[in-house]
Amino acid sequence: MKLPIIKNTFTNYCIMVLRLVEGILLSRWIIAYLGLDSYGLWTLLWSFFGYSRLLDFGLGVTALKYTATKLFQSDIKCYNSAISTVFTFYFFMSFVVIGITYVASFFVVDILKLDNASTAHIEYCRTCFLVFGIGAALIFPTGIFPELLVGLQKIYLRNYITGISSIIELSGVLLIFFNGGGLLSLIVFILVASIITNIIMLLFAGNLIPGFKLRFKISVGQFKEIFKFSGLVYLGAVFRIIGTRSELLLISIFYGLEPVGIFQMGQRLPLLMSQGTGAYHENIIPISASLHAAGKKSLLTTILINSIRWNSFLATGAMAGIFWFAPEAIRFLFKVESETAVYVCRVSLGSVYTTLVFRTIIEKFMLMTNRHGILAFIITMESTAILVLCLLLIRKFDFVCVAWTVLGVKLFITSVVVLPLFLKYLKIGWFKLLMLVSVKPLIAVLPTLAVFHGLSYYDENWSDFVLLLLSGGVGGICYIATSYFVVLNSKERNFIKRKIMKRLRP
């Protein structure tokens, strides 16, 4: 049991690093070869067609659940029927995506804010829009295949395939740019690579499930049974997408493509911080479900608190470094000097920190312990508030008000709704939870901030890379050393001492 968890978590971190490199290189290459406008269009296309996930209806989670419970071992016909029903439903939904793409293409001038663009540029953007939409539609039904590997507890296998695919994608993108290719060529290549990657995952999953057969067939009775669970999961997913995807779309409508690129650039580092703490999260879902079903509340409480502490430790250290060196990091990663992007980055750090420390683990716990209805209501309420407030404020204030709106709503919902429910389950008070998961790491990071302050006196003498590398190394060592005494309790320190002494013994 431990071995798959370790492999899953380790490979998740490897994929996180690879995606970090891929995201940085792809952003830099698009900006360098095609310009900031093309980068804004690329970003907006991903954001706009992210809405295709609204047609998921939560069925992907159901496919994962059926696979994780190993229904294929007890009733392979029922399992094949369920997976085929989900896949066929997704296949028909892909035509809905194509239809929406075709209709929306007539409004591409308004969506992409191309009022002053030339006719040729408008037509090129419309072509990119149509091709991206058709590609997203083709990818849509294949999105179920990675879920099968996750359900089989073969997350590491999914990561191997994804890693190889990412390396091939980067090589192909570089060849496209070296040969004078544009954004349209990039879109076609990335979408085709994504489809092939998902199909390869299907082949591996099929080999691991004896008797697995995928057919174009929908079982009405089984679809009704599936939707009983997936309905509320879908509701939460819909409003989460609305809350996250509408930000860039609103900025594009009111301010144009370049501000979209700047805003996305500012959010890139907080997003990387989020990804850096998420490698273990996929394992929380089966752990929560298993211990809750077994009635082991005390053990589950301990695991949840320790998981949140681990999240907080990583998030606090990362937040301190990113906040202090945001200008240098953005300049080094994207070769762009933008005070607005730095400002957006620092505000967004607060939202991401709140999510990582007080929401991510708690939401996965709620999803698997018969609290998915409450979770769907919370997400719906939060996303609606973000969208409405952004619409009201974005006309009056600059587009950076979007980042402040997200932070304010998230802090309010977390403190007033989410944490009180969680504390009631844990049966502990606010002070104890905050001290364990937030206050101690924030105290432990203070010496690191002092180190950053000292190094900042020499920033003019060093390149951005040297400054970031040195600050990350020295600051990280300082943070870990301080956390050993401040964050860890006596039992944890003794455990580490025993492990070290055991390693040092001849």
C-alpha positions, 0 to 999 in steps of 0.5 A: 500500500505504501509503495504506490503512494510513494511512487504516485507522490514522487512522480507527481512532483516530477511531473510538476517540475516538468510542467513548470519548465514546459510552462515557462519555456512555452510562455517565453517562446510564444512571447519571444517569437510571436509577441505578447498579443499572441501569448494573450490569445493563446492564454485566452483560448485555453481559458475560454475552452476550459468551459468545455469541462462544463459538459463533464457532468461529474461523470469522470469522477464516477468513472474513477470511483468505479475503477477504484472500487474494482467493479471490473473484478466483480462484474466486468459487464457492469463496469464495461457498460458504465465506462462505455456510457460515460465515454459515449456521453462525452462523445456526443457532448463533443458535438455540442462543443463544436456547435458552440465554437462555430456560433462563438466564432462570429463574435470573435471580435467582441470576445478577443477585443479586436475592434481596431485590428486589421481584417487579416488579423481578425480572420487569423484569430477566428481561424485559431479560435475555430481550430482550437475549439474543434481540437478541444472537442476531439480531446473531450471524450478521451479525457476519461482515459487518464481517470482510469489509471488514477482509479487503478492507483497507477498515477505513476504510470499516467505520469510516465506517459505525461512526462514523455509526452511533454518532452516531445511537445516541447521539442515539437514546439521548438521545431515549429518556431525555428521553421517560422511556424505561427500560433495556428501551427502550435495549436494544431500540434499541441492538440494532436499530441494531447489526443495521442497521449490520452489514447496511449493511456487507454491502451495501458488501462485496457491491459490492466483491466481483464475483459475491458471493452469500450463501446459506443453505447449508453445504458439509460438505467445506468446513466441515471444511477451514475448521475445520482452521485455525479450530479452534485459533484458536477454542480460544484465543478461547474461553478468552480470553472465559472469562478476561475475561467471568467476572470481572463474572459472579463479582462479581455472583454473590457481591456483587450488581449495584452492585459490578459497576458499581463494578468496571466503572467502575474498569476503564473508564480502563485499557480506554480506555488499551488502545483508545488504542494499538490503532489500528495493531494490525489492520495487524500481522496481514497484515504479519507473515503476508507477511514471514514467508512471504517469509522476511524475518525481519530486517525482521519483527524490526525492525517488531515491536520498533518496534511494541512500542516505539510501544505502550510509549511510548503506554502509559507516558504514558497509564498515568502520567496515569491512575494519578495523576489516577484520582480526578479522572478517574472523578469527572469522567467518571461523576460518582461518588466511589468510592475502590474504583473508583479502587483497581480502576483503578490495579491494572488499569492494571498488567494493561493495561500488561503486555498492551499492551507485552509481549503484543498485538503478540507474539500477533498475530505468533504467530497469523500465523506458524504459532504459533497452536497455542502461542498457544492453549495460552498463552491457555488456561492463563492464562484457566484460572488466572484463573478458578480463582484468582478462584473460590478467592479471591473468597469470602475477600477483597473483589471487588477481589481479581479485579483483583489476580488478573488482574495476577498471572497475566498477569505470571507467564505473560508473563515465564515463557512468552511473552517467552522464546519471543519472545526466542528468535525475535528472538535478543536478550536480556532486558536489550536488549528491556526497555531498548528497550521498557520502561525508556527510556519509564519513565525519560522519564515521570519529569519528567512525574510531577514536573509532575503532583506540582506541579500537584496542589498546586493541584487544590483551586483548579481544577475536575476538567476544568481540572485534567485538561486542563492536566495532560494538555497540560503533561504530554504536552508534557513527556513527548514532549520528554523521550522525544525524547532518551531513547526515540529513537535517533540515527537517529530523531532525525536523521530527525525533524530532517530532516522538520522542516527540510524543512517549514520551508524556503520 
